[in-house]
Structure formats: C-alpha cells, structure tokens
Amino acid sequence: MQHSQTHLRSRPISAGHLRAFEAVSRHLNFRAASEELALTQSAVSRQIQALEEEVGVSLFLRHTRAVELTTAGAQLLMAVSQALPRIDGAVRQIRQSAGRKSVSLTTFASFASMWLIPRLEAFQQDHPDIDIRIDASDNAVDLDVADVDVALRYGNAAAMPPGARRMFGEQLTPVASPWLLKSGPHLSQPADLARFALIEAGDAHRTHLEWLSWQRWLELHKLGKLTPKRWMYFNYAYQMVQAALTGQGVVLARLPLVAESLANGDLIEVLPNCRMDSPMAYWLLVGPRSAQRPEIKAFCSWLSAQAHATRETIGEVPDPDSVDQID
C-alpha cells in the first residue's frame, strides 16, 4: 500500500489505532492481538488499515499465517512502544491522585527484605492513609518515564545520577549466630576462620561486587591463602544472612543490612576490630513527577529519619560534603 507523496498526510495521525498496532506488532498475529484487546479480528484489521492510510505506507507484510513489520512499521513501533507506557503511567498517576494516596518504590530484593520492610510498619502506623507498593528488582528503572515514585539504590557516588541523596555507606564485617559460636570451634582472631564454613555471594568474583568477597577481606588481613572448612555460595545477601542465622557458617555481611540483627543479638560481630571499608553506599532517588506530592515528601522524610538511625547504629560519621544530602 505504498502511496505517492501527493497522498501523504502532513498533519499528526490520530492516536486511536496505535494500541492495535502495538499489539499486532508484539504478537505478529492479528488473532492474538484481537484476543488481548477484546476485539474481533476484523475490527483490529480495520484499525491497522486505517492507520496505514493515515501514515501513507504499509506497516505490515501479510502472510498466510503470520505478519511481519515493514521497515516503516519497525520505525513507528520504536516510538509507540516508548510513548504508550508513558501515557499509561501518567493516567495511573492521575487516577491515583484522584483516589487513595500511594507511594510506589523500587529497590533491590535484599535491601527490601533486610532493611526496608522490617521498618515499614512504623511508617504505616503514622500514615495509615498512604498505600505502599514495592517493586523488588535488581533492574534499575528510569524514574523519568517509569510509574515509580522513589528508588533506593546501591552503588558508588560516581554511578548515581544528579539529585541522588546519600542515605548511608557501609562496611563489611564477619558475623555468625550465637549458637554457632557457642557450639563450634573457638573464634577470636582472623586465622580461626579456617575452622568454619565461609558464606559469600556466588558471583562475587565475576561482577562489580568483587570487593564483597572473602578473598579481599582475607588478603587485607594477610590471610590470602587461608582455606576454610568449606565454602557456601548464595545469590542474594538475605540468603547469605539467613544461612548465618541458622548457624551454617560465618558470613561477610554488609553492616547496614545486619545492624538490627546485631543489636538484638540474633547475630554476633565475631571480629569487631576487623571491619573492611566499602566504596559503596545506599541512595535515595525521587522521581521528578512525584517530588512535590505530600505523601512522597512524608515518605522521604521518614526514610531520612530511618537512615539517620542506621548511621548511628553502625557508627558512621558522614563526610562533611554529604551532610546536606542526607537529612
């Protein structure tokens, strides 16, 4: 359906048929798209034909059992696949603002499980009218376009975007359960770790988190050749700490994530004078479209208070340059 330039329209196309186009492009099948959209297959076909008339070129090549995008179709899909989620996100925010107040938050799973969720009850008691939605994922989202208000991220300062607020830093320290320390071998100096199972991340040696490894800590304490009783590897920090809580070994833990367990005696810092500094920190980011909403301000104020308490618990003195960004 290639049209001459004299027939091409110059005005913007209507948006009514773009969802049908996106669905057909994603499925490459009119029937599947019609089922998703709850329309008849002929209705979807007519929408696509109308869109092609407006654009002025064919967007699909029709085959007997399937369709494929033309070059023009692929070009249009790139724009549509970015625009529709942004529109949907804006509509969801409008609907939310007209109903209950809510805060949507994204962070990585271990931080959600070990730091955020245990504290949330206090916020909800003070703000029972604010709903909380947590997306625990290791994938960083773009707050400019995503339907998310707040992000709590982990990284060094250079990796953070402008406007990121530092919550607290971290140190690495060996911790174990009181039960293991009472029933197991004596542990009073770094060399004694050879008598224990050591727990760490399974991918610590293959990623940017290599500095989290026991090997780095052992080399720092002149024990680079130490061989433990056995190694235990896990994918996530909360799995590693759970193994330590059940007495399965000693874990090199991120201090802010186990501060409460240390304070209540569930875990023991076995070598408190052997902490290892980390270049990483925990950061608060607020979406530009959400920053002025009262419920977001309340939640961020509460987060700042919780971060302050964590800094006090772990004995962190923030750098002077970062004080204004924390509270």
N, C-alpha and C positions, 0 to 999 in steps of 0.2 A: 504494500500500500504506500509506495513512495509518491509523494505529491510534488508538484512543481513549486518553485519559490513563490509564484504569484498566489498560490493557495495557502501558503503557510501563514498562520495567525501570528500577530505580533503582541497581542495582549496576553497577560498571565492566564494560565489554564485554571479551571475550577478545581477545587480540592476533593470533590465528591467521589471521584473514581480512583483516588490514589490508594485507598486501603485494599480495594480489589486488586489493583496492580501489584501491591506489595505482597499480598497473599499468594497470588499466582506465581510471582517471581520466586517466592520462597519454596513453594511446593513443586513448581514447574508442572502443575497439573490443575486443570480447571475444576475437576470434580472435588479434589481435596480442598481447594480454596473455597469452593461453594459450601462445603460442609462446615468449614471453620467459620465462615461468615453467616451461616444460616440463611443462605440464599439459594435459589435454583441455579443450576449450571448455566442455563441460558441467560439469566439475569447478570451473572458475572461476565459472561461473554459479551453481552451488550455494553456493559460498563467499560470493558477493555477496548472495544471497538470505538466507543465514544471518546475515550482518552486518546486513542491513536489518531482520531480525526482532529482533535484539538491540538495535539503535538505536531501532526503533519507527517509522521513516518510510522512504519511498523515497529512495534516494540517486542513482538514475539514472532518466532518462526513456528508455525503449526505443523506438527507431525501427526501420524495416525494415532499414537498412544501417548504422546507427550508433547511438550512445547519447550522451546529454548529461547533465551533472551537474545535479541539482536544487539549490536554494538550500542545503538541508541537506547535500547531498553536497559542495558547494563549501566549506562551513564545516568539515566534517570533513577535507577534503583539506588545508586550511591547517595543521591540527595534525599530520596524518600525515606530510606532506612535510617537516616540521621534525623530528619525532620519530624517524622511521626512520633518516635519516643519522646522527643522534647515537647511536642504538643500534648501527648498523653500525660507527661509529668506535670505540665502546667495545669491541666484540667484536674488532676488528682489533688494538687495543692489547693486549687480553688475550692474543690469540694470539701477538703479537709478544713479549710479556714471557715467554711460555712457551717461546719458541724463541730465535732469534738476537736479539742486541741491535741496535737500529737507531735512527737519528735521521732524522726527516723534517723538511725545511726548505723554506720558501717565500721567494723573493726575486725581484726584477725581473731580466729577462734580461741586461741589460748588466752589472749587478753580479755576477751569477753567472759570466758569461763572462770578465770582465776582472779581477775581484778574488778571488772565492771559489775557483773551480775550479782556477786555477793553484797555489793553496796547499794544496789538499785532500790531495795525495799525502803531505805531511808528517804530517798527522793520521792517515791510514790506515796509514802505516808504524808509528806509535806505538800505534795501536789497530786491529790487523787483524781483530779480532773484532766490530767495530761496522760495520754497514751504513749507508750514507748514501743518502737519497732526496731529490732536489732537484726542486721544482716551480718552474720559472722562469716567472713570470707577473706582469703588471703589476697584476693584480687583488688587492687586499688581502683576506686571509681572516680570519675570526673565529676566533681561537685557542681561544675558549671552547667552540666546537662542532666545529671542523674537525679532521680527522685529521692534524694537523700539530703538530710539537713546537716548532719555532723559526721565527721570521720575522726577516728582515733587511730593514729598510725605510729609505726615503729621504724626508726632509721636514724641516720646521722643528719646533722644540720644541713649539709650540702644537698641532700636528697629531698629536702622539704620545700614546698612551694612558698612564695611570698605570703605572709599573713599567718603562717603556721605558728601556734603558740606552744612553747615547750612546757610540758607538764612535769616531768622528772626524768633524770637519767637512770643509769643502772650500774651495778657491779655484779660480778659473778662470784658465787661462793659455794663451797661444798656443804650439802645438807643431807641429813638422814633422819629416820624415825627414832624416837627414844627407845623403842623396842629393839631395834637392830643394834643400837649402841650398848644396850644392857646385855643382850644375849650373844653378841658377836665378839670378835677379837677387839683388843684394845686399840683405840684410835686417838692419838694425841699429837701426832706430827704427820706431815705430808707423806713420808715414806710408808706409814702404816696403811695407806690406801691400797697397797699391793695385796692386802688380805681380804679385800672386799670386791664385790661386783661394782663396776662403774657404769652409770647410766648417762647416755647422751643422745643427741639427735642423730638419726641415721644418715642424714645428708649434710651434716655439719662440715665435712671435709670437701664437699663438692659445690658449695654455694658461697654466697657473700657472707654467710654466717659462720665461716670457718673459725673466727675468733671465739665462738662459743664452745669450742671443743675442749675436751680434757687435755688433749695434747698441748695446746697453747698454755693452759694452766700449769701442767707438769713441767714444761720447759721453763716457764717463768720461775719455778721453784727448784730448778736444777735437777729435775727428775724425768728428763726426756725419755729415758729407757725403761721406766717403770712398767711392769706388766701386772695388771690387776688379776684378781681371781677369775673374772670373766667380764665380758662386755655385754651390755644390754642396749639396744637401739630402738628408738621410737620416732614417729613422725612429728609429734607435737609436744610443746612444752608441758601442757597439762597432763599428757600421758606419762611423761618422764617423772613429773612430781607425784602422780598417783602411784607409780611403781615404788618411789621412795617412801611414800606414806605407808605403804603396806609392807615395808621392811625388806624390799628386794635388792636394795643396793644404795649407793651414795650417788647423788645427782649434783652436777654443777649447775646450780639454779640461778635464774635471774632474780636478784634480790627483791625488786619491787613486786614481783608476782608471788613471792612466798612470804612476804613480810607479815601477813596476818597469821599464817601457819606457824611462823617462828614465834610471834607474840603470844599465841595461845598454847604453845608447847606441842603442837602436832608434829613439828619438825624441829630439829636442833641444828644450829650452825656449828659444824664439827670443828672447823679451824677458823675461828673468827678473825684471826690476825693475818689471814691469807686470802683476803678478797682480791679479785682481779678487776681493774677498771675496764669499762666498756666504752667504745666511742659512740654507742647508740643511745637514743633517748625515745621518749614517748611524747607524741604531739597531738594537739587538738586543732582541727581544721573545721571551719564553719562555712557552709555554702553561701555564696553571695546573695541568693534569693531568699535565704532563711534568716539571715543575721538579725533583722530588726523585729522578728516576731517575739512577743513576750515570753512564750513558752520556751523558745530557743535560748533567750537570754537567761531565763531561770535555770535551765538545764546546764548551760555553760558555767554559770556562777556556782552551781552545785559541784560540777566537775572540778572547778578550780579549788574549791574547798577540800575536796577529796584528794586532789593532787598535793595540796599543801600538807595534809595529814600524812600522806605516803612519804613525802620528803623528810618530814620529821621522824617518821618511824625508821627509815633507812639511814638517817643521819646525813642527808645530803645538804651541802651548802651550795646553793646555785651560784653560777658565775654572775658577777655584777651586771654584765651586758644583757643577761637573760631575765633579770628580776622583773622588769616591767612586762615581760611577755608571759609570765607565769600566772600572776594573780590580777 
